[in-house]
Structure formats: structure tokens, C-alpha cells
Amino acid sequence: MEALITPVKTSTSTTWRREDLLVPVSSSLKKVSETKLETLDDAIATLKSEPGIETLRHTLRWFESHFLKDDASNIKVSNSKSAQVLFVLVNVILPTYWSVLEAARDTSHTKVRDSLIRCLSSVTGISTIANRLGLLLNNCQSQTQPEKDSQVRNVIDLSGLLQKVLKKTAFAHDLWQDLFSFVSVPAKRLLFWKEAVSLLATGRILSLAARADEVTRDSSSVLKEGGWLGNGAEYAKWLGSTIQYMTQHVDVSNEENRKAVTQMLSKALVLGYSGEAYFPVQESLSKLHLDNVVGAVFSSALAGNGRDLNVYRQTLESLTVNEQRSVLHSVLRITSRRIQSHDQDLLDGYRQDSWSKVSKGVAGLLFSLTTDNHTLSECLCEWLTSSSAAAAGQGIKVHRAVIAVLARDEGHLKIVFEKALSLFGDKLYIKHAPLLQQEVSELVDVEGKRMKFSAEETDTAEGKWYRSLTTIQDTVGSLEDLIAEVAPTKKLSAVDNQSLNLDKRNNQSLSKTGTASRIVAIEEVDVDSESEDEDIVMYEKPDSDASDDDEDPTLVQRDRPSAPVYIRDLIAGLRDTENFDRHKLALSHASDLIRRKAGFGSEVSEHIEELATYLIGLGDKYNMDDFQQMRLRGMIAVLLAQPLKMAQWFSRTFFNGDYSVGQRASVLTTLGLGARELAGLQKEDSSLTGADTSSRNPFPSKLLPDKLHKIYAIEAKPVDDISERLEKSMIKPMALEAAEQLSGPSALKVRTFSSRMAVEKKREKPVANSLAKMAAEGFIFPLTGLWRMHAQAYGDQTVHSSPFLLTLYLKTLSLILHAAGSSISSILQVTAEVWDLLLSLRSHAGDLPVLEGLLFALLTLLDVNENNHRSIADEHGKELLETQEWVQTVFEKIGGGSEEGDRVRMLAAGVLTRTREVVEKHQRLLLGAMADYM
């Protein structure tokens, strides 16, 4: 017998079985420990091999271990290999892991996220992120809705990463220090620094972040609101803060350091974004932004700290003349707003006792910045007397502060006086005004010989005020005078905490000794000095874990699964029904992971049918509250990943698959909601996949048993809700038209006209309809064709002909047809196919739900063809008249008074109205059809 069986060929299969991918955690950790990284090529190969979380952590730590080394493995050093590493991190690792790392609350994932941020904190890293973000934003403008949603998720991840990378106040300083440490050639170092300046200070990052926020708001996959990076005012403040930190921590006496700071500040002054909304309207947007930058750069001086005054002077002197003038004007506006609250009215502004401490401090600040700087001193003179009214709108006290500064130099004061006389003086009035003679006499004559004119005007409060102007002697204070009016900032909180702790310790010591101690001295705390530990990440207190509350420590599960980051992990988690945590994590992350991976690589396309099969056949073993919603979201994500292919696959599955009624209902719901999302209607349906099933049933008399109703109602509810909403939207115009006709002649009616601006404001932004071009081939023809095949083969004895599924089938077909709209391709062929099918299903209309679904489908078909009445009369005259006669019979037979009957009669009336519109408009074309039909 053995001789009869001769082997023809012997081969060894090298194909990996899917089960082989599931390895124990201990085995996975062992492989990580065995991974040896010696060069950047090894690291690149590891990152491209779809690493697990432990492998990624090991690789990132290896990168960080070389940060302080000037060798070939330091990715902070800009070269071709480090650029490849950063490219892989941004284009491969980030789309896979970032959302998981951001959502995780455990320390291990947080450390991996922080390591990734540190690895990308370089000029090349920022440039790589910006280039990738710009590419994705450009792709979002030309892609269809499903592809766009996938790209938007990557845009959100990149925008979130960029905010994390740039969050540090010391970011610019750290970039410069890295360049100074690892780039030995000054010319090459300057070249890299120019690239950093162009990214940060010229608005490139800001514009990309703003575009990302706009795309996120307009997309269906809005996961979170935009952050500070896309806000011009907040970005300007951050930019000024990072420049301030750099000026304080580098030696600006060094020419190269000073040049680096000057380049960044010079570009930041012309960023061109607006500040906050409370600023005066007449100020230009550039001035508002400039105030945000300058206010952050000079924050310590504005707070009364003169420690860095020499640094500010050297930095100002390195700027061009126009830039110095812009900075000084910004300082004047900032200080004016600070002391403006003290100016109650015009008279109080010039009283001697109103010259407060903060006013002296402002004068001291201006004097400190302009002393020994001829350019800025002339700028102050011009600010007071220029015909361009640069000082207009500013507070009175800031004018007094400028005059007090200029009074230190007799030449400048003379220039201001002469220009003021030429601009505002009246020579004839000054020559003959008695007030002038009187005031001169009061200044030069002794008591008893002074001239005094008795006039009512001079004895009033206003007159006395004018006479007292010559006695005002404003003085220039010091920067410390500004401290009294500065509100505590975040940096003061550390000092406050120290003082509170000190008070507690003192109180405790007093309670122990029972005696009070005399204060010997008060030591001044340097508020502006920043601790070296400021950049250390402060971890939040972890959330309470229910599993840790178990009294038996042996039952506490420490080795918890993490969210899947690869499609293979997702499939394994869906299959692992024995592990509740892993199974629920896979199901809850299925939709987001599939949507993110749909436009990234080939993972989804290689496993798409397998994913769909698992999701459809998935059972609720653990009785999860939101199981059906999570499964439905995952199925819709699979459909949108490859809509044409998977729409046909889902249609075949509905008819041919070995599934339960509830699972078939979920397939129809997936087709209906997925089609509407392709058409750009997803925002209207965003709440339906998690809708509450406890709302009223449209036909209370037709309820299933409680257990079955909970299963099927969840599957069909989204389609029912949308159908009910569309019914009202299609009936409402007809009802309004009827009411319009009954209200009288149009000439007697009052019309309300809206302004063009109001109309444009209410107009919604058009959304591309990606469904129209594939609805016929992918959705409608497979559903109608397969129904006819099964009807011919099996008749009415199939599960698809049950009232529940048939009603859902008709509503799903209607939703697809309505979402595609009149722009659907092959509309004439689609109309003929759907109309014939609907007329053939009249024999199933004995049940009210089926009758409602059939009438809804007819109304939708006629509504979609609203602009094709002539084609309907010419091509489908017989179907039109047959439909009209049948619906008329239905309307007469179905009685009113009940909720079910009223809804059916409403739909029937809508269909009759639509058919009569066509018949009345095209009677001649219908004469032949009427003869044939009769």
C-alpha cells in the first residue's frame, strides 16, 4: 500500500501562522533585552520592523544615551543618518503610537512619550515634523472624505506632538546650546540657526498649526480642540518667553551669542499676528502682536527687575534703528495700559499727588532703556510731538513719564517744546493772553508783587488746575517702583509656597517652645531666578485602580494589556475573548485604529475582509453596555477604509453570510451610516452610534420580546432615527407650499430681506460628496441585484423577507439614495432599478412597518429626481401612474387616529403630491403611458 503512494514533491512552508504572532509577554521582553543597537542603521531597522512598546522604549533610551556624546550615533547632530532616524520616528512611529501614548495614564507610557519628545527636540526634528504636517494638510485639500479623515487623525497627532516639543520656555536656548556643542564650524552653525529662526519666528510653525486647527474643525473626525500653537496671541507670548529665556542664559557679550538672539528677536518683531481682543480697536494687528512679543521678552524689566537691564540694552543696540523704535513704541503702549487705571479723568492725570510710584517706575524704565542711546532718545521726542499722533490714545501718565525722562537733557526738552509750539501753539494768543503774564509773575516775582487778574474763570477748579501746571515737578524713579503694581505671576507661586511652609514650621516651633522669636533680618528672595529643576517633568498622581482594592494581593493584575497599535494586534485582541481587558481594549480602539491606519501603509488593506468578518460575527460574551455601538463604529471604519470594495462585500455578506438577524441588521446599518459619512453628513449622525435605545418605539404594538428587542433595536435604531428625520425634512417643504397657497395672493404678502452678510454667515460650507460617484456600483446595484437573485431562487421563504429586515433594508436603500443625491452617477439607471424593485415589493406591504419603509423609499426616489421630472414622465410614465394609483388606494384604506396610521398617511400624501406634480406638468408626455396603462 505504501508503494502506491509516492511523494511527488516535498517542500517546507516558511509562512508564519497568525497564531505564531501571539507570544507571551516574558518571551517578548526577552527578545527586547537581546536586541543590540550599535549604530543608527540598527536603530532604523528596529524602528521599521513594527516594534512593540518595550522595543520602542529600549531604542529611544539608546538614542538618549548618546545625547551628550559627539559621535555618529547622536541624533542631535544633523547629518544624513540622524535625518533618516527622525524621518522614521515622525512618519512611522508617531502615527502608530502617539494616540496611545497620549491617552495612557501609566508612568511607563508617559516615559516613552517624553523620550520621543526629547528625541525630536532639534532643528532637524522640528523641520521634519513641519514638513510632514504641511504635506498632510495639502493632501487633505484634494482627498475624498474617508482618506481625509485618516489624514486628519495624523494631523492631530503631529499638531499635538509639536505643541509638546515647543512647550518648554527654554526651547530656543536648548537648540542653540546643542548647535554650539555639536557643530564646530561657525558658518555651518549659523546656517542651522537660520533654519530654526525661519521655522519659529517667521510664522511657518504658526501658520501650519492654524491650518491644522481649521482642518480639524471642518473634519468629521474632530477629536479635540486646537491648542495654543495655532493661536497667534499665545504663540507670540511663547516666542517672546523663549527669547527672554535665551537672553538671560547666554552670554550676550559674546558676538555670536548676541547675533543669534538678535536674529530671533528681529524676525519675531514682524511675525504679524494679532494680540488679545481687549486692546483698543484703532491699534493695528501688527502692533498688538508686537506687544505680546515685547511684553514677554522684557517681562523681567517690566516687573521691576533690573538684573538683566544691561542684557536688554546690548540686545536693543544690536537691532536696526526701525526695530529699536518698534520695541520702544511697544514698551510705551504696554506701560500705558499698566498705569492707565490710575487716570480717573483729565484733571486727576495732572495733579501732583497723582504721580504714583508706578509712574515713577515707568519713567525709570524708559530712562534705563534710552540712556546713552541717541536713537531711542530721539524716538521719545518724536513719539511726543510727531504729526502721526503715535502717542494719541495713550494714558496721560505715560506722557508725563516721557517728559520726565526728556527733562534730564535740556537739549531734548528744548526740541520737544519747540515742536509742540509749532504744532499746537497760537502765537497771537500766547502773546496777548493775560494768563501767561500772571503765571510768569508768580514764577519770578516775590510774594506781594505778583500780578493777579480777578476773573471768574481763573478762580474755578479748572482754572486753578491750569495755573498749577507750572508747579508740577515729576521725578524719575527706579525699576523697583514697578514691583508694587505687578500682579503675582506663576513664578511667584514657588516663593509663596516656600513662605507658607516656612510659616508652618515657625508656627510648629512656636507651639513647642511657647515663646516668640524676634525677627533679626529679612532676606530678599530672587523671584526671577529660575531653578535648574524647572524643566523636570512633574507627573500627576495616578488614578485609582479598582483592581488594587482587592484584599487578596495575589488577585491584583499588574501585567495589563495596552491598547493595540497594529492591525495584527487588533485582530488578536478581537479573537481573544477569554481575556476581558484585552478584548475590550481592542474593541474600543478598533474604529480609531482602522481609520488612522487606512491612509497609512497597507496593514488595513491586507486584513480588511478579515477585520470585517470578525466584527460582524463578534458576540457580546461579557454583556458590555456599549458593545453594539463599539462594534458598529468599527464596521463603519472598515467600510470607509475601502468604500467601493467593502460596500459590495457587506452587501454580499448580508445575503450570503451565515449570520443572525441582529448581525444582518448591523450590516445594513453600517451601509446606511457609512454612505452618509461618505456624503459628508456624518456630523448630523455623530450621536447615533451611541444613541439611547430607551426612546419610544414607532410602533409600540409591534414590539418583540424584551430580550430580543434589546438586541435588534440597537442595530436598527440609527437607521430609524435618520429615516424619521428625513421624512420630516421632505414633507415640510410640501406643507409650507400648501400653507403658502392658502394664505392669499403673493402681492399682498410682506417679504423680509436679509443683508448679504447675514446670508453668507448662515450659509454652510459646501462638503464634497464622495458617495455620488460610487453609490450605484458599490451600494445600490449590489443590494437590488442580490435581492432579485435571492427572490427568484428562494421566493419569500428567506430571512431577508422578514418584516424587520425588509423594513430596515428599504430604509437603508433610501438613506443611500438620499445621501447620494441628484448628482449620483447613472441616475436614470438607478431610478429604473430601484423603482422596479419597490413596485415588486408591494405584496409585502401587509405589515405597517414594511408599508412605511416602502412609502419612504418611493418618496426618497421622487425627491432625488425632483429636477428630472421630464425624464421621469418620458422614461417611467407607466411606473409613475402605477405608483400614484397604488398609493391613492393605500391612503384611502389606512385610517387615521393612531400614530402608525398617521405616519403612513403622511408619507402616502407626500408621494401623491410628488407624483401629481409630474403628472400636471407633463400631461402630454404621459398620454401614451396612460393609454398603455389603462
Stockholm file with secondary structure:
# STOCKHOLM 1.0

chainA/1-934         MEALITPVKTSTSTTWRREDLLVPVSSSLKKVSETKLETLDDAIATLKSEPGIETLRHTLRWFESHFLKDDASNIKVSNSKSAQVLFVLVNVILPTYWSVLEAARDTSHTKVRDSLIRCLSSVTGISTIANRLGLLLNNCQSQTQPEKDSQVRNVIDLSGLLQKVLKKTAFAHDLWQDLFSFVSVPAKRLLFWKEAVSLLATGRILSLAARADEVTRDSSSVLKEGGWLGNGAEYAKWLGSTIQYMTQHVDVSNEENRKAVTQMLSKALVLGYSGEAYFPVQESLSKLHLDNVVGAVFSSALAGNGRDLNVYRQTLESLTVNEQRSVLHSVLRITSRRIQSHDQDLLDGYRQDSWSKVSKGVAGLLFSLTTDNHTLSECLCEWLTSSSAAAAGQGIKVHRAVIAVLARDEGHLKIVFEKALSLFGDKLYIKHAPLLQQEVSELVDVEGKRMKFSAEETDTAEGKWYRSLTTIQDTVGSLEDLIAEVAPTKKLSAVDNQSLNLDKRNNQSLSKTGTASRIVAIEEVDVDSESEDEDIVMYEKPDSDASDDDEDPTLVQRDRPSAPVYIRDLIAGLRDTENFDRHKLALSHASDLIRRKAGFGSEVSEHIEELATYLIGLGDKYNMDDFQQMRLRGMIAVLLAQPLKMAQWFSRTFFNGDYSVGQRASVLTTLGLGARELAGLQKEDSSLTGADTSSRNPFPSKLLPDKLHKIYAIEAKPVDDISERLEKSMIKPMALEAAEQLSGPSALKVRTFSSRMAVEKKREKPVANSLAKMAAEGFIFPLTGLWRMHAQAYGDQTVHSSPFLLTLYLKTLSLILHAAGSSISSILQVTAEVWDLLLSLRSHAGDLPVLEGLLFALLTLLDVNENNHRSIADEHGKELLETQEWVQTVFEKIGGGSEEGDRVRMLAAGVLTRTREVVEKHQRLLLGAMADYM
#=GR chainA/1-934 SS CGGGCCCSCCCCCCCCCGGGGCCCHHHHHHHHHHCCCCSHHHHHHHHHTCCCHHHHHHHHHHHHTTTTCCSTTCTTSCSHHHHHHHHHIIIIIHHHHHHHHHHCCSHHHHHHHHHHHHHTCSHHHHHHHHHHHHHHHHHHHHSCHHHHHHHHHHHHHHHHHHHHHHCCTTHHHHHHHHHHHHCCCHHHHHHHHHHHHHHHTSSHHHHHHHHHHHHHHHSSCCCSCCCGGGCHHHHHHHHHHHHHHHHHHSCTTSHHHHHHHHHHHHHHTTCCCCCCTTSCTTSCHHHHHHHHHHHHHTHHHHTTCCTTHHHHHHHHHHSCHHHHHHHHHHHHHHHHHHHGGGCCSHHHHTCGGGCCHHHHHHHHHHHHHHTTCHHHHHHHHHHHHCTTCTTTTSCHHHHHHHHHHHTTSHHHHHHHHHHHHHHHCCHHHHHHCHHHHHHHHHHHSCTTSCCCCCCHHHHSHHHHHHHGGGGCCCCCCCGGGGGGGCCCCHHHHHHHHHHHHHHHHHHHHHHHHCSCCCCCCCCCCCSSCCCTTTTSCCCCCCCCCGGGGCSCGGGCCCSCCCCCCSHHHHHHHHHCTTCHHHHHHHHHHHHHHHHHHHTSSSHHHHHHHHHHHHHHTCCCTTCCTTHHHHHHHHHHHHHHHSHHHHHHHHHHHHHHSCCCHHHHHHHHHHHHHHHHHHTTCTTTTTTGGGCCTTSCCSCGGGCCCHHHHHHHHHHHHHHHHHHHHHHHHHHHHHHHHHHHHHTCCGGGSCCCCCCHHHHHHHSCCCCCCSSTTTIIIIIIHHHHHHHHHHHHHHTTCSGGGSHHHHHHHHHHHHHHHHHHGGGCTTHHHHHHHHHHHHHHTGGGTTSHHHHHHHHHHHHHHHHHTTTCHHHHHHHSHHHHHHHHHHHHHHHHHSCSSSHHHHHHHHHHHHHHHHHHHHHHHCHHHHHHHHHHHC
#=GC SS_cons         CGGGCCCSCCCCCCCCCGGGGCCCHHHHHHHHHHCCCCSHHHHHHHHHTCCCHHHHHHHHHHHHTTTTCCSTTCTTSCSHHHHHHHHHIIIIIHHHHHHHHHHCCSHHHHHHHHHHHHHTCSHHHHHHHHHHHHHHHHHHHHSCHHHHHHHHHHHHHHHHHHHHHHCCTTHHHHHHHHHHHHCCCHHHHHHHHHHHHHHHTSSHHHHHHHHHHHHHHHSSCCCSCCCGGGCHHHHHHHHHHHHHHHHHHSCTTSHHHHHHHHHHHHHHTTCCCCCCTTSCTTSCHHHHHHHHHHHHHTHHHHTTCCTTHHHHHHHHHHSCHHHHHHHHHHHHHHHHHHHGGGCCSHHHHTCGGGCCHHHHHHHHHHHHHHTTCHHHHHHHHHHHHCTTCTTTTSCHHHHHHHHHHHTTSHHHHHHHHHHHHHHHCCHHHHHHCHHHHHHHHHHHSCTTSCCCCCCHHHHSHHHHHHHGGGGCCCCCCCGGGGGGGCCCCHHHHHHHHHHHHHHHHHHHHHHHHCSCCCCCCCCCCCSSCCCTTTTSCCCCCCCCCGGGGCSCGGGCCCSCCCCCCSHHHHHHHHHCTTCHHHHHHHHHHHHHHHHHHHTSSSHHHHHHHHHHHHHHTCCCTTCCTTHHHHHHHHHHHHHHHSHHHHHHHHHHHHHHSCCCHHHHHHHHHHHHHHHHHHTTCTTTTTTGGGCCTTSCCSCGGGCCCHHHHHHHHHHHHHHHHHHHHHHHHHHHHHHHHHHHHHTCCGGGSCCCCCCHHHHHHHSCCCCCCSSTTTIIIIIIHHHHHHHHHHHHHHTTCSGGGSHHHHHHHHHHHHHHHHHHGGGCTTHHHHHHHHHHHHHHTGGGTTSHHHHHHHHHHHHHHHHHTTTCHHHHHHHSHHHHHHHHHHHHHHHHHSCSSSHHHHHHHHHHHHHHHHHHHHHHHCHHHHHHHHHHHC
//
